[in-house]
Amino acid sequence: MKRVNLYLSIVFLCLCSCSQFKQGDLPSSLPVEKSSDATDATATDSTIDSSENSNLEDSAKSLADQISSLETSKSDLKEETSKSDLKEETSKSDLKEENSPPVKPEIDQQEEVFEFIFEEKTSWVGKDLDSFSRQLAGLIPFKKKLSPETQNSFFQIINQGWENLKNYVLDPMNIWKEENKDVFDIKDSRIFYPFGGPDALYVTQLFPQAQEYIILGLESGGSISTIQSNLPTEKGIKTFAKSMENFFKMGFFVTEYMISQVSWASGVIPLFLAQLSKLGYNILEISEGTFEFKSNSAQQSEDKKLKGVKAVRIKFKGKNDEEEKTITYIRCDSENKNLRRLKSLFSFINEKPFFTFLKSSSYALHNSAFSKLREFILNNSSGVLQDDTGIPFRMIKKYSDYHLFGQYTQPALKFFQKFYLQKDLALSYKNENVKKLPFRFGYGCSIVPSNLIFAKHLTKKAIISPFAVESSDSLPSNPAEALEN
């Protein structure tokens, strides 16, 4: 995930210049992870400027001389040079061998299995919770005594940002769903949103029929006790308002800034609460806890124990909802290197039929480092709603019935264009029946129009088990190979 944070930084720098927008020329959104799953690590292996590239080429030549003197094979030489120059042509087999984690060909029936069980640590229930959420949403004044300037400024920032979002995104989105209800007919009660971070708005509004939303991110959910005992100061309220303003304007939270802006809560809980209250939901309960990995083995060895992953559950209900809804936010790294945890997570998600949502996911699923997550979705999800940053289109069109919305010619930013241009997707948008998309979605911020891919009835043929060896359709971690497909 190191490359994800770098992508975020580049996207944010481009998006920051796009503060004004019209309905026909709108800013766009970006994954938290990105952090979308986003990390706090510094990316050093995804971009190579001209000076760095020159140094790497010199290193490659020196390395090649050494390898030659040792009389190594040509394939080994390719494997080494691929580490030095992303532009150097390499074989897929070498890349898979280099980048793919060692996994067993199949799951042994006797293999130890871990149940994924949520153990609640702390909860917050009652009118005080809903009242606090409404304060964060700018619906009622903060109970904490603030200066009139701070309170009025907060109201203005939150409410003006919301009004713009409603006019340019939410209202057109509802019209679009109604006009395409024959296509956009999703009955699944569980929605899976990897790389979602604290984005409750898009997933709940695109899938209002769902009862449960499972969202993955790398940011901390936060601490209920910290929130209750450390309500934001005037400075904290101002920075929180800035974070919400960015989200309403561009549809994403910038991880590096977001964490500092909600530091008083030790996590992203307030961001969830503000969005849900602004959407008109009543907040019923927050539960903070851990998903523990319970072994089926009577004598679980110490070296096989898995540390639990932190999670937050938010229960909420709209005025017209017959049943309450739940957001389960899981702090989880979904790279292949965490395969043992992923097995348990996948089993938990797959307990019920589910539909997958992917938005501004930094093209993570184009890379072999996330092949297990990609294959799990293709194997088990009833369908996918995504932009071009999700699952590679060549896999979508191969294994599903799909519909295209909006416009696509190339990725939004030049860096992404270099590595993730999908020529087959551009050709399909040019030659197939494509419907309009009247709202902004994904990257872009007026740089390029938005696109949306809706895929249902995944055939699942020729898709391997997410726990088996690497598929022939898997993409290597080297992003340059995306240009060759």
Order of alpha helices (4+ residues) and beta strands (2+ residues): alpha-alpha-alpha-alpha-beta-alpha-alpha-alpha-beta-alpha-beta-alpha-alpha-alpha-alpha-beta-beta-beta-alpha-beta-alpha-beta-alpha-beta-alpha-alpha-beta-beta
